[in-house]
């Protein structure tokens, strides 16, 4: 069976997005984007981080890979061929906010994982925050015996 996504990750991603939007309104675009670019800043927490794109698909800020900033991501697809940035843009323009699942490389494990991203359109950009799905498989017939709180511990350490 596949371990389910923890509610804690969903809540952390949503909370980080809300914090980023509040910061944007308080500090302004220039300061906000500089802080979003900071890999040691307040908008990076383990495998959770905030990034921003403009309404044309240009990456405005990405703390994990600074080379992404200024690049056009409109036609970037995940390994399944999904135009996830295009979908985010269309949905945000239409609905103002939402969420999407796509494949992306996990910044700590360097493995491709499913990523769930929450996003919200704010002025001329879309601010995003997401989390990665765990990929551990546990088989019912496994001889391994995990401590009762094993999965809680994995969630606690961000694994």
N, C-alpha and C positions, 0 to 999 in steps of 0.2 A: 504494500500500500504506500502511497505517497503521503508524506507529512503535509498537513494543511498549512496554508499561509497563516501566520499568527495575526490575531487582531491587533496586537501591539505594533507590528510593522505598519499596518494600515493607518492606525491612529498616529504613529510617529510621522509618517509621510504627510498626512493631512495637516498635522500640527505644524510641521516644518514649512509647508506651503502657506498656511495662514500667517505664520511669523514673517515669512519673506514678503508677503503682500503688505502687511502692516509696516514693515521696515521700509519698503518702497514708498509708501505714502508719507511716512515720517521723514525720510532722509533724501528722497529724490532719486531720479534715475541714475545719475553719474555715480554717486556714492554707493547706491544699491548694487549696480553691476560690478563695481570694483570689489565689493564684499562677496558677491556671488562667485567671483573668480578666485577668491582666496581659499586654497586647499586646506588651510588650518583655521578657517573662519567659522563663524557661528552657524553657517548654513551647510556644513559638512559634518555628518555624524556617522561614523563607521561606513557602512555601505549606502547610507542615505545621503542625498545631496540635492541642492537646488540648481537648476539651470534655466536659462531664458533664451527664447527665440523671438525675432520680430515677426510681423505679420506676413513677411515674404519668405520666411524660412531661414533667415540668416541667424546663426548662433551668436547671441550677444554675450553670453557668459556660460562657462562650463569649468567648474573647479578641478575636475579630475584630469582633464586634458586641455590645457590652455591653448593648444594649437587649433582647437575647434572654433574658438572665438573668431568671428568675422567670416567664417565659411558658410556657404549655402548648403543647407541640409534638406532642401525641398525634395530632392530626388534620392535621398539616402533610404535604402531599404534594409530591413533586417534579413536574416538568413532564410526566412520563409517567403521573402519577396514583398513584405508588407511595407507600404509607404507611410510609415508611422508619423513622421513629421507633417506630411501633407494632411493626414487624417486629424492630427491634433489641431492644425490650423483651421481646417474646415469646420470642425466641431466647435472650437473656441469662438470662431467668428459667428457661428449660428446660435450657439447655446450659452456662450460666456465661460463655461467651465465643463469639466468632465473627467473621464479617466480612460486609459487605454492600456492594453497588454501588448508587448512586443519582445523580441529577443535582443539582448544586448550583453556586452561583456561586463562581468562583475568586476569592480575595481580591485577587490582584494584577492579573489581566487583566480582571476584572469580567465575564467571559464564563461562560456555563453550560458545565460540563464534567461528565463522569462522575467521581464520587468513590468511592474504595474506602475504607471505614472498618473498622478493627479495633476491637473493644470487649470489655470484660470487666466483669462484675458484681462489685462490691466493696462489701460491706455493703449499704446502702440506696440505692446509686446505680450507674450504669453509666458508666465512664470510656471515652472514645473517642478515637481518633487515626486520621487518614486522609491520603490523598494524591489528587491529581487526575491523571487520565489526560491525556497530551498529545493534541493534535488536529491535528497537522500532517500534511498529506497529501503524499506524495512519489510522483510518477508516473514509471513506468519510462521513458517516452518523453520525459521532461523534458530540455531542453537545458542545465539548470543542472548545474554540476559542483561538488560539495561536497568540501571537504578530507576526507581519510581519517578524521580524528578528529572530524568535524562533530557527530555525534550524541553522542559522549562529552562534547564541550564543552557542548552543550545541557543534558545531564544535570548537568554540573559547576556550571553557573550557575543550575540550578533551573528552566530554561525548560521 
